[in-house]
Amino acid sequence: MKFSEAVLIREEDGKLVVELPRRAAAALNARPGDVLCFTGLDDGTVEVWRVAKNPYRTLEAEGAAHDQS
C-alpha cells in the first residue's frame, strides 16, 4: 500500500464535501478543472479516477439512477 488517508466529510449547502488529500491528489495527478469519477463495483469496492480538464457538458450521468440515501 502506498498510502492511506482519512478525510472528514462535512455538509455544506445540503451537499457532502471533502478535501482531496495532498498525496491522493498527487497520485491522481489532479489539477484544478479536472473531474474525479467514482465507480461502484459489484463487490462493494469504489474506484476513483481522474478525467483531465473536464470535457463533460454536465457531470450528471445520462440514464443513471440517483441514490439519495
C-alpha positions as MATLAB code, in Angstrom:
seq = 'MKFSEAVLIREEDGKLVVELPRRAAAALNARPGDVLCFTGLDDGTVEVWRVAKNPYRTLEAEGAAHDQS';
ca = [
       0.000    0.000    0.000;
       1.453    3.372   -0.975;
      -0.698    5.464    1.383;
      -3.913    5.623    3.344;
      -5.662    8.937    4.040;
      -8.641    9.816    6.189;
     -10.773   12.885    5.471;
     -13.679   14.454    7.316;
     -16.977   14.501    5.407;
     -18.827   17.779    6.039;
     -22.127   19.142    4.888;
     -22.214   22.444    3.003;
     -25.370   23.801    1.406;
     -27.024   20.360    1.534;
     -24.078   18.597   -0.153;
     -21.449   16.274    1.320;
     -17.987   17.774    0.841;
     -14.424   16.501    1.407;
     -10.987   17.939    0.752;
      -8.784   15.892   -1.556;
      -5.689   14.840    0.430;
      -2.368   16.041   -0.994;
      -0.964   12.517   -1.510;
      -4.155   11.339   -3.229;
      -4.161   14.434   -5.458;
      -0.522   13.795   -6.389;
      -1.176   10.091   -7.121;
      -4.116   11.065   -9.369;
      -2.144   13.935  -10.930;
      -5.219   16.056  -10.137;
      -5.338   19.697  -11.222;
      -7.941   22.467  -10.971;
     -10.627   21.943  -13.611;
     -10.223   18.148  -13.603;
     -13.098   15.861  -12.617;
     -12.974   12.942  -10.174;
     -15.133    9.995  -11.183;
     -16.340    7.374   -8.694;
     -17.297    3.897   -9.899;
     -19.044    1.465   -7.528;
     -18.208   -2.152   -8.305;
     -20.378   -5.177   -7.560;
     -18.027   -6.343   -4.774;
     -18.537   -3.067   -2.856;
     -15.239   -1.528   -3.939;
     -15.356    2.087   -5.111;
     -12.753    3.156   -7.674;
     -11.758    6.804   -8.033;
     -10.184    8.098  -11.225;
      -9.435   11.461  -12.773;
     -10.523   12.949  -16.072;
      -8.268   15.839  -17.060;
      -9.801   19.231  -17.882;
     -13.498   18.427  -17.616;
     -14.682   17.506  -21.143;
     -18.264   16.900  -19.974;
     -21.200   19.202  -20.714;
     -22.698   18.050  -17.411;
     -21.486   15.939  -14.511;
     -24.826   14.093  -14.400;
     -24.542   10.588  -15.877;
     -27.148   10.066  -18.576;
     -29.716    7.474  -17.518;
     -28.088    6.915  -14.122;
     -30.308    6.262  -11.133;
     -29.551    8.701   -8.326;
     -29.449    7.179   -4.838;
     -30.376    9.926   -2.380;
     -29.651    7.874    0.756;
];
